[in-house]
Amino acid sequence: MMSLFGELLRSLRARSLGPLALGGLALVLFLMLLALFLLAWSGLGGGEQGELLALLDPQLTTGQVDQLYLEIREWEEVARVEFIFKEEVKAGGVKLAVPDPGTDLFRISLHNPREAAAVGERLRGLAGIGRVIASRRGSLKEILRSTAGMHALTLALLIVLGLLSLVNIRSAIRSLIISWRGELRLLYLAGVGPRGLGTPFLLLALLPGLGGGLVLVLGLYVAHLWGQSHLEALYRSLPALLNSTTVLSLALLSLGMGLGVGLLGGAWGLVALRRAIRP
Amino acid sequence: MTLMIQVSELSFYTDEGRVILDNVHLRVEWGEWLFLIGPPGAGKTVFLQLLVGELQPRRGQILVNERNVTRLGPERLRQLRRTMGIVPQQPLVLNQRTVMRALIFKLRALGLPQDEAERRASETLEALGLAGLASRPPQELAPVEQALVQIALAACNDPILLLADEPCRRLEEEGTHAVLGALDRLHRRKRLTMVTTAEDEGLAAKFGTRSVFLRDGRLEEGR
């Protein structure tokens, strides 16, 4: 079976590489869009409009923290202030998109999200506040979650890209089977069963799925790493990307989906096999 | 002598009810070369397809090497086919491969290691007088050479039974003799049991082998 698979790979250049590559590309786009959509809809907190995270100076004493807390709570724009220990976030006890803030922090909810910028500026002016991370209108997350039209568009794109990759993988496998008709008939007559003949084609169909899945896994990993050093920017756009567990789950899901689409396209293409081995 | 093929009360007819084989009996012994002669459409190809289990008869039994083909499951049937060499009437077109690589391809797919596959492929080509054409693609060869390549493909895995469906089809007299001569050498060298179909009843006589005639669904022993 592996020798047959090797032969198939070698004959790819001349035959079905085009549709197979196109199928792989469509699959990468499909998985990217799906990952973005899932990230935007992730149940993680943070990044909501009108919410600010104020990271505290680690040198602050308990008394100073209390004083800051009481001061901020009195601001009329502020609806709620919540003190969060850094350990709580790290241990996952508090669902916050910043996986490891490094310091204790205040989560501040505002009455009016439009005042986030002004309140953020005011917070930065306070002694003992290290960094302020604020969400803003127009972030990627908000755009993706905003309207029913956007949902429909995303869904339609997902369907088109999914179908495009399925059809291309299927057509690559089908054309490969047709051009291998003589070889398949020869092996069938020599006692190789349909399963033995079909498996190498199925393995081949898995390649764009595996490739697409791995590209996404790599992309998510890089985005996650980049997010660690650009905490604020990412928190504003896709906070779920900062959470290791979410990223890992999404990576595994992408890989599984990629392999699934490859398998489905391959199985669809294999319908041609029965006709190819018959006289 | 032991029987390689034993066919009894074999009947086959199409879904439309056209009778192809009607209560056919046949015995082929080990190491025998049998010619199955008949006009076009007589059912020669169907008969071979029944022997390899590609078609199921309406009635009757087919024993090949003591195994009942009509009752074998798919896996057992595949095992039996591994002991057969089949030259189909429609030549197999293997793309972008030289003669040698085509043979090695088949042997490797059947699980032979590369060096063993190369050795067997060389031996087969030598036996059929094709050694000089090993590095050429079959499509570039003369029709008679292409017919020999089809036989080499069927015979390279050392089968005990070779079924050749009109291997001399569309060949001139000279080509027909070359192909049958090669089959004769293979038959003598390996004591191979062979069933060859043909339209010309004079062919069997030239090679001194037994022949049977298929006419109107019935088999008649030749002269």
Interface residues (C-beta under 8 A of the other chain):
Chain A: S3 L4 E7 S11 A14 S179 W180 R181 G182 E183 R185 L186 L187 L189 A190 G191 V192 G193 P279
Chain B: T45 Q49 V52 E54 P74 E75 R78 Q79 L80 R81 R82 M84 I86 P88 Q90 L92 V93 L94 N95 Q96 F105 K106 R108 A109 L110 L153 A154 N157
